[in-house]
Amino acid sequence: PLRYISKLKELVKHEADKNKSQWKTMGPAKVAVPSPNDFLQKRSKEPKLAPKKKEEDGKKLLPLSVPPRTYHPVTRIKKNFISKNALAVMTGEPKKPRHFCVDTRQGDKYLLEPSGLFPKYINKKNYGVLPKYVIQRNEEMKREEEEYQASVLEELKKKAMKVLSEEERTDVLKALKKNWEELNRAYQGLPIVTDTRYKQMHKEELELKLKQLEHDIAAIEKHKCVYIANV
């Protein structure tokens, strides 16, 4: 076979030649020498203030002024917190007692609700309800099972046996008897002396065919319903 040659050979050679000239240097790289006028000046590195804003569109900035005589500051309204708190306590809902559990003689106690001993989850609205993903998964599994059962039934229907009608059974029986008569006629016409191997094999073959035909004829005559598999 011919030797393999890449289609990108020329492109690779071009890239190699293109990048090769970048390293062709002798000695240190040539850098521009700074100008003698750009020397370091005094206080050149100190931070400088931002320039002042100039007047925009000829408008001067308004100077600070004192409030006018008509200005009235908002005075704080005095509140009676004692009566307000008392009214809130009288009209508010009473606090529900907190459940505690005491586990020692000295009176050591702890809250019952966060301890796990208080059945608070049974009061939830969705308590005992299956999650959506579980319902969806069950529906998918049920649908897959139905599809599988339908495919199995379809395969069984394809492989189901066919029942021969009475007319077909009669025709098959007549054809088998006709074949038996032809083979029997051929068998009767055989020579009496079978001195060669071919004559022996031919006789044995006819006998086997006659036995098979007799077995088939007897089976069809014995059974009224005959099933044939669809192969």
JOPECOR-V309037 format. One record per pair of residues at least 6 apart in sequence whose C-alpha atoms are under 7 Angstrom apart, sorted by the first residue. I is the first residue (numbers start at 1). J is the second residue. Records with the same first field share a line. If there is no record, write none. Layout:
I: J, J
//
This chain:
99: 111, 112
100: 109, 110, 111, 112
101: 109, 110, 111, 112
102: 108, 109, 110
103: 109
112: 118
121: 127
159: 229, 230
160: 229, 230
161: 227, 228, 229, 230
162: 227, 228, 229
163: 225, 226, 227, 228
164: 225, 226, 227
173: 217
176: 213, 217
180: 210, 213
183: 206, 210
187: 206
194: 200
//
